[in-house]
């Protein structure tokens, strides 16, 4: 731009210099008395008149067409002056030359304007195309960013699947699921994982994760939204809890801060086994994209939970008696060792009950093995009901049972044994529409009152059981009695 501006200035300066110089020379010649030969004056003036219009061309190149016309008009005035001073001056020749230059300037000016107009249209088109291209690039960039973010999320689900498969512990897996859901969805303040009870058709909270330390989980069994998902087996998006016509908000906790939520069902083998839910304290916090991500995580979690529950069920079947539902002898001995070790370390008492149904063989011979199974099942239920969470009830073998009572002294253990004896004796069992009665004998041993050794504790309880049977059965024997 600087060079172009400087060049224009040169052209304008040259135009002024040419015109002033030759106009001055022409006036000087016309007014000179020394040059008397008319033909010589005519030749010089004619030469100058041919040169003067070029100042108009220079002015046009340097400035614009209006400046060129001014210089051309001045040249015409000089021609008129020469004509007045010299009678033989051919004005018409120069007039034709001036008109030619004037038309040339107008032609190129018109051509320049047309080109400028075309260039302006092209510039506008290019600007519009550039704007469209810029908008398209921005849109493509946003789509690329969204795709990259989505791809990163979905690619990370492969690692999630691998992490879910690394554990068969329900507690660890459930914690892993809620943490993963909150992290991948990226929105919401609370994630809840519920498992369904197939017998009672209700939900139980097994794990939760919150981004706020003060958040307190009140929904231990879910609410109307979770029950809807459990019933319909479909995922759910609620943008605004207060304005969702599908649900009766009167059934919700008025003090609950939840304003929006997403829920995905946990489906295993075609059955809804639970729900995975994320809450937010703000309305319109989630979209279908977040719901889709939660549904994918729920799908992976369902498979992992199915494997974990199956493993737990297999383990339970391996340690429980199929008839009575009590623990088997192998599990009993393992737990007795654990409780014995814990009692040694903490210096706490440990009691063991060995129980045997009286005259069970004769009962079987009289009523048959099917009736004997009914008696074993009923007796096991009575023991579990009385002991509850205080101890571990197991089937030791045949009609013999064993009960571990941690943190229980000898007198308390004897009281539990007596309660079981009375309850069994007082219970009537109907066999073939005939009410029957059974009795039970119990031996009670205690650590450290009877022994410090784990295996010897079993032996001492067996001794007291034998003593009870020898004394006439239907009784409790221990070192305290």
C-alpha positions, 0 to 999 in steps of 0.5 A: 500500500505504501509503494502504491500511494507513493507511485500515485504521488509521483504521477500527480507531481509529474502531471503538474510538472509537465503541464506547468513547464510546457504551458510556460514555454508555450506562453513564452514563445507566443509572447516572444518578439525575437522569434519572428518566423511564424512557421517556427512558432507554429511548430513549437506551439504544436509540439507543446500542444501535443505534449500538454494532454499527457499531463491529463493522462498522468493526473488520471493515473495518479488521482482520478478521471475528474483531475484528468478532465481539469488538466485536459481543459487547461490544455484546451485553453492553451490551444485557444490561446495559441489560436488567438495568437497565431492565425494559422494554428490548427485547433481542430487537429488538437481538438480531435486528439484531446477528444480521443484522449478524453474518450480513452479516459472515459472508456478505461474509467468505465471498464475499471468501474465494471471491473470494480463492480465485478470484483466487489460482487466476487468479494461479497460472494467470497465473503459469504462463502468464507462465512459459510465455510467458517460456520461449517468448520465451527459446526464440524469442530463441535461435532468432532469434539462431541464425537471425540468425547462420546468415543472416549466415554464409550471406549472407556466402557471396555475398561469398565467391563474389565474392572467389573469382571475383576471381583465377585464381591457384591460390596466391592462390585456395587461400590465400583458401579455407582462410582463408575456411573457418576464418573461417566455421566458427569452430572448429578450429585447422588448415585443409588444402586438398588437390588430387587427382592423377587419374593417381596417385589421391593427394592433394597439399597446396597450402595450409594455414592455422593459428590456432596459430603452432607448428602444423606440417603433417605431412600433405602427402598427406592420411591415411585420412580424406582418402582415404575422402572422395576415394574415396566423394565424401562429406563426413565428420564425425569427433567423436573420432578415437580412438573412431571404429570406421569407420577403422583408427587404427593407420594414423594418426600417433601423435604427431598432436594431431588429435582431431576433424575435418570434411572436405568433397569438392571436386567439379568436373564430377562428379569429386572433385578434392580435399578441404577439411579442418579439424582440432581438437585437442579431441574433439567440437568440430564438429557437422553445422552446421559440416560443412554450412557447410564443404560450402557453402564447398567447393562454391563453392571447387570451382567457382572451382578448376575455373575456375582449373585450366581457365585454367592448362591453357588457358595451358599449352596456349597455351605448349606444343607439342602434339606434344612438350610443350615450350614454344613459341618465343613463350614461349621468347623471353619467358622468355629476356628475363626471364632476360637481365634477371635476369642483368644485375641479378644479374651471373650467367651465362646460356647458350643452346643451339640444337639441330637434328636431323641429316638430319631431312628425309631421315628424314621422306622415308624413313619418313614424317611419322608416324615423324618425329613419333615421333623429335621426341617421343623427342628432346624427352623425352631433352632434358627428362630431361637438363636437368630443373629446370636449364633451360627446353626449347622447340621452336624450330621444325620439328626445331630446339630451344632450351634456356635455362640460367640461372646456367650458365657456358659450360663447364657449358653445353657439358657439358650439350650434350655429354650431350644429343648423346651420349644422342640418338646412343646411343638407338635408336628403333624405326620399323616394327619397325626400330631407327633412330638419329639424331644432333643438332648443338648450338650454345652461346652465353653471356652475358656471354662471347659477347655482352651483348645478348639477341637477339644471344645467339640469333644467336651460338647459331645461328652455332655451330649452323651451324658444327657442321653445317658441320663434319660434324654430330653435334657441339657448337660454342661459343666455348670449343671 
